[in-house]
Amino acid sequence: MDARGAAMRAADGAGVGPAPQIGVLLAAVLVVYVGQTTLNPVIAPLSREVGLAAWQVGLTISTAAATMVVASQFWGRRAARWGTKRVLVLAGASAATVMAGFTLVVWLGLMGAISQPVLLAGFLALRGLGYGFAIAAVAPAAQAYLAAVTPDEPARVRAMAAIGASQGIASLVGAIVGGSLAALGLMAALAAVPVLLAAGTILVAVKLRPASGSELIPDPPRVRPTDPRVFPYLLAGLGLFTGFGFIQVTAGFLIQDRLGLAPEAAGSATGIGLLLAGLGMVVAQAVVVPRSGWPPGRLLRTGSLVSLAGFASLLPSGGAAPLAVGMLLIGVGLGLAMPGYTAGPSLRVSPEEQGGLAGLIGATNALTFVIAPTLATLLYGVDPVAPVVVAVGVLIGVSGFVWQHPAFRQASAD
């Protein structure tokens, strides 16, 4: 698949300003997230190779997420104050540097050159704090840029679907790259991450220009999460990503243990599972959402039900088939829901508030990964099916909420 071309086509369909510039933004987001998702298929088997427990991996991811909660609103408001390009270049360069250091730490761990406490500290400081702070800038800056050039609901929904499609394509490509490189050795996939992050940063630095007609805002206002214009959407998004967080961090362990695979084979199989989820997201956001013309409320309602079906498919331990079906449906459901979750509140705040809102959405997404990974890995140690049961329960609650709350009934009728 021509991933950059897919991102460009998503931009063309979004009707959100000059296609070349939107394409540059989406392609940069794509490359950066490919760098991030390349690590996903190998993080579970790699952690076992260096001797870390599952809960320590969960703690690392939760540390990154907690950092992102704090940093997302900082970056969102800086995008309004400094401009998208400056924020993305600064954050991308930082992320590439940090992940180069993380690669070195993991290699030293594999060589037995550092102790387990030092290794864990390196995971927490680099993959947790440093990477979490840097990568928190990407989604808020990109969303604020697209919100600045989309004046109405249909264009806004298509724009948010386009950026979501770029993230979905990144999941797909990252799963392919990570799974393929895992066959050569787990370190090969890890070493590719800082290279990809640097490539995305260079693309932004060289090619991206400011959004046409946008102005820098010296003191962008904050948007409070309790603001009634945005709170129902944030709560729905919190539930969706909490359910996903319980599965994402345990998918590698679940696939390896249910299928009885060696570490390298587990990395490749997990890559296939994440590939299916990414494919579902791409199809939903690049094809279904732009063609359906559905408003935000309807997208959230439909997506939550499809996601619920996906999580429920992971309950049976019947081999590869339930895992494949579940990951695909989860991707489709999230792909439908995410544009509604991001576009809905952006249509209800002022232009000056878009940067603050984008940061708030990023913080909400990250908040779900503060508790979920650590709790999911602890539950997995008790019973491998327990994280799936919790995810299904959360999605039942989300589905009921978006189908009953008046904000989504009104949004579905708009």
C-alpha positions in Angstrom: 0.0 0.0 0.0 1.2 3.5 -0.8 0.8 4.9 2.7 1.7 8.5 1.8 -0.6 8.5 -1.2 -3.4 7.2 1.0 -2.9 10.1 3.4 -2.9 12.5 0.5 -6.2 11.1 -0.9 -7.7 11.4 2.6 -6.7 15.1 2.5 -8.2 15.6 -0.9 -11.5 14.1 0.2 -11.6 16.2 3.3 -12.0 19.5 1.5 -9.9 21.3 4.1 -7.7 23.9 2.3 -4.8 23.4 -0.1 -4.4 19.7 -0.6 -0.6 19.7 -0.8 -0.2 21.4 2.6 -2.9 19.2 4.2 -1.2 16.2 2.6 2.2 17.3 4.1 0.6 17.5 7.5 -1.1 14.1 7.3 2.0 12.5 5.8 4.1 13.8 8.6 1.6 12.5 11.2 1.6 9.2 9.4 5.4 8.8 9.5 5.6 9.8 13.2 2.9 7.4 14.2 4.5 4.6 12.1 7.5 5.2 14.2 5.4 4.8 17.3 3.4 1.8 16.2 6.5 -0.1 14.8 7.3 -0.7 18.5 3.9 -2.2 19.4 4.4 -5.7 18.0 7.7 -6.2 19.7 7.3 -4.5 23.1 5.8 -7.5 24.9 8.3 -10.1 23.7 11.2 -7.6 23.9 10.4 -6.9 27.6 10.5 -10.6 28.3 13.8 -10.9 26.6 15.4 -8.2 28.8 13.7 -9.7 31.9 11.0 -7.1 32.7 7.7 -8.3 34.1 4.4 -7.5 32.3 3.4 -5.1 35.0 6.7 -3.1 34.5 5.8 -2.7 30.8 2.4 -1.5 31.8 3.9 0.9 34.3 6.1 2.3 31.6 3.2 2.9 29.2 1.1 4.4 32.1 4.0 6.8 32.9 4.1 8.0 29.3 0.3 8.4 29.3 0.4 10.4 32.6 3.0 12.6 31.0 0.9 13.1 28.0 -2.1 14.1 30.1 0.0 17.0 31.5 1.7 17.9 28.3 -1.2 17.7 25.8 -2.8 20.9 26.9 0.6 22.6 27.1 1.3 21.6 23.4 -2.3 22.4 22.3 -2.1 26.0 23.5 1.5 26.3 22.2 0.3 25.3 18.8 -2.1 28.3 18.9 0.6 30.6 20.2 3.7 29.4 18.3 2.1 27.7 15.2 1.8 24.0 14.2 5.1 23.8 12.4 7.3 25.0 15.3 5.6 22.7 17.7 5.8 19.6 15.5 9.5 20.2 14.7 10.4 20.7 18.3 8.5 17.7 19.5 9.6 15.4 16.7 13.2 16.1 17.2 12.8 15.5 20.9 11.0 12.2 20.3 13.7 10.9 17.9 16.5 11.8 20.3 14.7 10.1 23.3 14.0 6.9 21.3 17.6 6.7 20.1 18.6 6.7 23.8 15.9 4.1 24.6 17.2 1.9 21.9 20.7 2.1 23.4 19.3 1.2 26.9 17.5 -1.8 25.6 20.6 -3.0 23.8 22.6 -2.7 26.9 20.0 -4.6 28.8 20.1 -7.5 26.2 23.9 -7.5 26.6 23.6 -7.7 30.4 25.6 -4.5 30.7 23.2 -2.9 33.1 21.2 -4.1 36.1 17.5 -4.6 36.2 16.8 -1.5 38.3 18.8 0.6 35.9 17.0 -0.9 33.0 13.6 -0.2 34.5 14.6 3.3 35.3 15.7 3.8 31.6 12.3 2.5 30.4 10.5 4.9 32.7 12.6 7.9 32.0 13.0 7.5 28.2 10.0 5.6 26.9 7.8 6.9 29.7 8.6 10.6 30.6 10.7 11.8 27.7 8.8 10.1 24.8 5.4 10.8 26.5 6.1 14.5 26.7 7.3 14.8 23.1 4.7 12.7 21.3 1.9 14.5 23.2 2.3 17.4 20.8 1.4 15.6 17.6 -2.3 15.1 17.7 -3.2 18.4 19.4 -1.1 20.4 16.9 -2.5 18.5 13.9 -6.1 18.8 15.1 -5.7 22.5 15.8 -4.3 23.0 12.2 -7.2 21.2 10.6 -9.8 23.0 12.8 -8.4 26.3 11.6 -9.2 25.5 7.9 -12.6 23.7 8.2 -15.5 26.2 8.5 -18.5 23.8 8.7 -19.6 20.4 10.1 -19.2 18.2 7.0 -15.7 19.5 6.3 -14.7 19.3 10.0 -15.9 15.6 10.3 -14.0 14.7 7.1 -10.9 16.5 8.3 -10.9 14.7 11.6 -11.5 11.4 9.7 -8.5 12.2 7.5 -6.2 12.6 10.4 -7.6 9.5 12.0 -7.1 7.7 8.7 -3.5 8.7 8.8 -3.2 7.3 12.3 -5.0 4.1 11.2 -2.6 3.8 8.2 0.2 4.2 10.6 -1.1 1.4 12.7 -1.3 -0.8 9.6 2.2 0.2 8.3 3.7 0.0 11.8 2.3 -3.5 12.3 3.8 -4.5 8.9 7.2 -2.9 9.6 7.4 -4.0 13.2 6.2 -7.5 12.5 8.5 -7.9 9.5 11.6 -6.5 11.3 10.8 -8.7 14.3 11.6 -11.7 12.1 15.1 -10.3 11.7 15.4 -9.7 15.4 13.5 -7.6 18.0 16.2 -4.9 18.0 15.8 -4.3 14.3 12.2 -3.0 14.9 13.3 -0.9 17.9 16.2 0.7 16.0 13.8 1.8 13.2 11.7 3.9 15.5 14.0 7.0 16.0 14.8 6.9 12.2 11.1 7.2 11.3 10.5 9.9 13.9 13.4 11.9 12.5 12.0 11.5 9.0 8.6 12.9 10.0 10.3 15.8 11.7 12.3 16.6 8.6 9.2 16.5 6.4 7.5 19.1 8.6 10.6 21.3 8.8 11.1 21.4 5.0 7.6 21.2 3.6 4.9 22.5 6.0 3.6 26.1 5.7 1.1 27.8 8.1 -2.6 27.2 7.6 -4.0 29.8 5.2 -5.7 32.7 7.0 -4.8 31.4 10.5 -3.4 33.8 13.1 -1.2 33.1 16.1 -3.0 33.7 19.4 -0.8 35.3 22.1 -2.9 34.0 25.0 -5.2 31.2 23.9 -8.0 30.5 26.4 -8.2 27.3 28.3 -11.1 24.9 27.7 -12.2 23.2 30.9 -13.2 19.5 30.7 -16.4 20.2 32.7 -17.5 22.7 30.0 -21.0 21.3 29.0 -20.2 22.0 25.3 -17.5 19.3 25.4 -17.9 17.2 28.5 -20.2 14.5 27.0 -17.8 13.9 24.1 -14.8 13.7 26.4 -16.6 11.2 28.6 -17.5 9.0 25.6 -13.9 9.2 24.3 -12.5 8.4 27.7 -14.6 5.2 27.8 -13.7 4.2 24.3 -10.0 4.6 24.7 -10.1 3.0 28.2 -11.5 -0.2 26.7 -8.9 -0.1 23.9 -6.1 0.5 26.4 -7.0 -2.7 28.3 -6.5 -4.6 25.0 -3.7 -2.8 23.3 -1.1 -3.4 26.0 -2.1 -7.0 26.6 -2.5 -8.0 22.9 1.1 -9.2 22.6 0.8 -11.3 25.7 -2.6 -12.6 24.8 -1.6 -13.6 21.3 1.7 -15.2 22.4 0.0 -17.2 25.2 -3.1 -18.3 23.3 -1.2 -19.4 20.3 1.8 -20.8 22.2 4.4 -18.8 20.2 8.1 -18.1 20.6 9.1 -14.4 21.1 10.0 -13.7 17.4 6.9 -15.5 16.1 4.8 -13.6 18.7 6.1 -10.3 17.5 5.1 -11.2 13.9 1.7 -12.5 15.0 1.0 -9.5 17.1 1.9 -7.4 14.1 -0.8 -9.2 12.1 -3.4 -8.5 14.8 -2.5 -4.8 14.9 -2.5 -4.8 11.1 -6.1 -5.9 11.2 -7.1 -3.2 13.7 -5.3 -0.6 11.6 -7.0 -1.8 8.4 -10.4 -1.5 10.1 -9.6 2.1 11.1 -8.4 3.0 7.7 -11.5 1.6 5.9 -13.8 3.3 8.4 -12.1 6.7 8.3 -10.9 6.9 4.7 -14.0 5.3 3.1 -17.0 5.0 5.3 -17.0 8.3 7.2 -16.4 10.6 4.2 -19.1 8.8 2.1 -21.7 8.4 4.8 -22.0 12.1 5.7 -23.0 11.1 9.2 -22.9 13.7 11.9 -20.7 13.3 15.0 -23.4 11.8 17.2 -24.3 9.0 14.8 -20.7 8.2 14.3 -20.1 7.8 18.0 -23.3 5.7 18.4 -22.5 3.3 15.6 -18.8 3.1 16.4 -19.3 2.2 20.0 -21.6 -0.7 19.1 -19.1 -2.1 16.5 -16.2 -1.7 19.0 -18.3 -3.6 21.6 -18.8 -6.5 19.2 -15.0 -6.5 18.6 -14.1 -6.6 22.3 -16.7 -9.4 22.9 -15.1 -11.4 20.1 -11.9 -11.6 22.1 -13.6 -13.4 25.0 -13.5 -16.9 23.6 -10.0 -18.6 23.7 -10.6 -20.5 20.4 -7.4 -19.8 18.6 -6.5 -17.3 15.9 -10.0 -16.7 14.4 -11.6 -14.9 17.4 -8.5 -12.8 17.8 -8.5 -11.7 14.2 -12.2 -10.9 14.1 -12.0 -9.0 17.3 -9.1 -6.8 16.3 -10.7 -6.0 13.0 -14.0 -5.0 14.5 -12.3 -2.9 17.2 -10.4 -1.0 14.5 -13.6 -0.4 12.5 -15.5 0.8 15.6 -12.9 3.1 16.8 -12.4 4.4 13.2 -16.1 5.3 13.1 -16.3 6.8 16.6 -13.1 8.9 16.6 -14.1 11.6 14.0 -17.4 12.1 15.9 -15.5 12.4 19.2 -13.0 14.9 17.9 -15.2 16.9 15.4 -18.3 17.1 17.7 -16.8 19.4 20.4 -14.7 21.4 18.0 -17.9 22.6 16.3 -19.1 24.0 19.6 -16.1 26.1 20.6 -14.7 29.3 19.2 -11.7 29.5 16.9 -9.6 30.9 19.7 -10.4 27.8 21.8 -9.5 25.2 19.2 -5.9 24.8 20.4 -7.0 24.4 24.0 -9.7 21.9 23.0 -7.2 19.9 20.9 -4.9 19.7 23.9 -7.8 18.6 26.1 -8.8 15.9 23.7 -5.2 14.7 23.6 -5.1 14.7 27.4 -8.3 12.7 27.6 -6.9 10.1 25.2 -3.8 9.9 27.2 -5.6 9.7 30.6 -7.1 6.4 29.5 -3.6 4.9 29.3 -2.6 6.0 32.8 -4.5 3.4 34.6 -5.5 0.9 31.9 -2.1 -0.6 31.0 -0.9 -1.1 34.5 -4.3 -2.5 35.7 -4.7 -4.6 32.5 -1.3 -6.2 32.9 -1.9 -6.9 36.6 -5.3 -8.4 35.8 -3.6 -10.5 33.1 -1.3 -12.0 35.6 -4.4 -13.1 37.6 -6.4 -14.3 34.7 -5.7 -13.7 31.0 -9.3 -13.1 30.1 -9.9 -10.5 32.9 -8.7 -7.5 30.9 -11.1 -8.4 28.1 -14.0 -8.8 30.5 -13.3 -5.3 31.9 -13.0 -3.8 28.3 -16.4 -5.3 27.4 -18.0 -3.9 30.5 -16.6 -0.4 29.8 -17.9 -0.5 26.2 -21.4 -1.6 27.3 -21.4 1.6 29.5 -20.1 3.8 26.7 -22.7 2.4 24.2 -25.6 3.0 26.7 -24.3 6.6 27.4 -24.0 7.7 23.8 -27.4 6.3 22.9 -29.2 7.9 25.8 -27.5 11.3 26.3 -29.4 14.2 24.7 -26.2 15.8 23.3 -25.7 12.8 21.0 -29.3 12.6 20.0 -29.1 16.3 19.0 -25.8 15.8 17.2 -27.2 12.8 15.3 -30.0 15.0 14.0 -27.9 18.1 13.1 
